[in-house]
Amino acid sequence: MNEDTGFLSNVGDNLEFEVDNVYIAKRGGGEDSYLNGSYFEFDLDRRAMHEEKVIAPEPVQDIVQWCAPDIILVVDEEPVLSVETTYHELTYNNIAQRIPRQVKPAMEGVPSVIFQKVESYDTDTAYHTWFAETFRKANQIYNPPCLALMFTEEDHNEKATRLANLCNWAVNGDQNGSMETVSQTVEDIAEDFEPESILKTKNGRRRSWIRVDDEYVTSIPGPNPDRQGWKTKGTGNLDPYPGMAKMSEILFAYNEEGEKIRDLRIFFRNLPSDFWWFQENEEELYYRLMKEFADELYYADQSDQIDV
């Protein structure tokens, strides 16, 4: 609900098409989950949700299976643009959090864009370059592309206009919303990306959550079995690890031609295959994504089968 109204307040005056209907998903899972195609009409004037459930068209259902983006623009039951908007500034902890929900639409033939706030465009901040390089590479791998539109407090209005133009392009074919103008900042920042900055700390130590060799990119989720949250959080303690795995794959498993040259391995270093949460939540979204992303999957009790 907040995503719909916030999006319209940012780009509404620059949209060159009428928004006829708005549908929102309920929070939580169950039979009314967006994963099952369940949505509810939202009255923008009354700011109220109708009680009658509406089943989304199958192409919409397809693109939300790796977590729903904030906005999906749909024309004649066909999604034309997936939009993620976040006013949480980019930090080390949230770099990769939303990447799966951006990649999935592109894989299903739908352009996607994330409207991402940053404190500045300073490339001395290494994780800014990780984020930018991930979307630069994704732009090469997927067709149509998944894009990132970065903005600061100072240039928010200018970038919001670019977002509106991209929406106009998606709905009306307006050439003023070209993808090149959307991605220019990302391209500029990505020029300063250094692979070693993500593989090693400033002190030269290997990071605990990623390994890269000739054959594999290995993503190593870090949650421990005794951490709080396994029972209270719907995702257990797996957030943001699916995003980190997908970011690692995009950065290191593909060459500059967008061809996959390494397999993705996921290794639950601290969690055994019979971990109780895995047994009770086999189809929980984030665990399902880890299994779906991995070319090879290993658990703590299989550590003798993997050299990291």
C-alpha angles and dihedrals in degrees: 000000000000090000092056097047094039091051093050093047089055101045105014098103091052099046114110096201137063120255100223102177136011122202126187135191126233117243117252133032136278130092091321093057121125086236086070092046097257118150136158128216115250122210107218093195096051093031088224136128122233116233097223113098120231122199112226120232113269094251088058092049090051095058097049097056092100092050125301121273118227096253134020117187110211128190119186090346092306119112110232102176137013115208129192117187125189131173092186104107116244110268136169090261098052103036095108101024097105101032097102093055089052096047098047097064091049090052088053093051098263122120114236136194135186118210098211127185118218129181090230142335091254108147091197083082099083097203090059087063091046090055094045094046091049091058093041089055092042087054088059096043102046131054115224090033134235109230139195123215107193122197140176131210089262100052099032095116093049092049092044087057089053089051091051090049090052089052090050089051092051095048103032105018091246106175092207088078095064117165092231093068091048094054101040096100091049091051091051095049093043090061087075095051114125117190091214090062090068097037096049138029123242087265091058097251119139113254113247097229105053140045129176127191136155095285107023147041106207120200114197114198111209110207118127124219093239097054120118116252105052090109100031102045120070090220094044106220096316098106121134097010100093088057092048090051092050092045090051091050094049093048100045111014096063132061127221091274091059093251119141110243102166135041122238116239122189117201121189093206095184103030124076123218090251094051106148095234092054090050093050097040105038093145098038107134102245094043090047089052093052090053092045095048096047123090084192127017126199135180134204092267089056096053090119088065096058131054113209 
